[in-house]
């Protein structure tokens, strides 16, 4: 099969087309003929040598795909060979065929193309697991999303808004802030010109937000603590601003705050299967009703994966970047 491999750690140019053997299915897996694959920030980290591949996973990049089930044991599932699905995988998405745990496959939502469906799994699994399962965003609570125009950001804004929550989001330009607002955020905050903690406190009449979804880390954490409501929760899912920061623990003690975090890729299939069930029940109806829409910034052919990574690293995009593997 045709695939894109990381020849050695480095810049986008180290992504090269290659021929690879077809994946060998393990128990509980299906073979997907890949029509499209989403690009995510962890793919960039893997390419630069900063995100180790979990034991047993493909060394090919790509954590989400959409395509046709062509092989595998589907006993006990409502899915069958020939069905179009999207799937969260541990790797191997940048290829014509990809093995995926059956429990991590979801039907392509009605009305969506394969390209649109390929943009869903990594961000939807991540947002649901962290915002709703780990941080327990509940009815009537508010959310602050750092990096509102990233793939994770546009998903978190839309999903939380569709479920009835007030959402605030940060972004790096006024245009991107307006994009956040067009997706449902009550206020887009330009982190280059505004103090997001002050803006959030003013907008909530001093109360603060209940949950912060943090992709920055570093010195952002103390500022996030300032804009948390009592009993608030910060969940860290990336460290774009650095792995170290000082935290005023007195706030955590006095105001009963929670600082937590997670990574999804190494978690077991059973953990991800539970997320898939929640998404099918709560998020997929919103997608099929058009209340949430995939935000695709640009689509590249598979062989232009290097150009897609360069765009990802430029941070000029709003939403997802997708590789098209099969012609539409």
Number of C-alpha atoms within 10 A of each C-alpha: 12 17 24 25 21 21 14 13 15 15 15 20 17 16 24 16 19 14 11 15 9 15 16 10 16 13 9 15 20 24 24 29 23 27 26 33 35 29 28 23 16 17 20 21 14 19 25 16 14 12 12 11 17 13 9 8 14 17 16 24 27 27 24 31 41 34 30 22 26 15 16 20 16 16 10 6 9 8 16 15 15 13 15 24 23 32 29 29 25 25 23 25 32 29 30 23 26 31 29 29 22 23 22 23 26 22 17 23 21 13 12 15 16 24 26 23 29 34 29 26 24 23 22 21 21 21 23 24 23 23 22 14 12 16 22 15 21 14 9 10 17 23 27 31 25 25 23 31 30 25 27 26 27 27 27 29 29 23 25 22 21 16 15 14 21 20 26 28 31 26 23 18 16 16 12 22 23 18 19 30 19 14 22 23 28 17 20 29 29 19 18 12 10 11 13 24 22 14 18 23 17 13 15 14 9 14 14 25 29 23 28 28 27 22 22 18 21 16 15 19 21 17 14 23 26 17 25 28 21 18 14 24 27 26 21 19 20 18 13 12 13 12 11 11 12 10 16 11 12 10 15 17 10 10 15 13 20 18 15 13 16 14 12 15 19 11 12 9 17 12 13 21 19 14 21 24 15 16 19 14 11 14 20 19 15 19 17 15 12 13 15 21 18 20 19 18 13 14 20 17 15 23 20 17 24 19 15 21 21 14 15 21 14 9 11 14 17 20 20 26 25 26 27 25 26 15 7 9
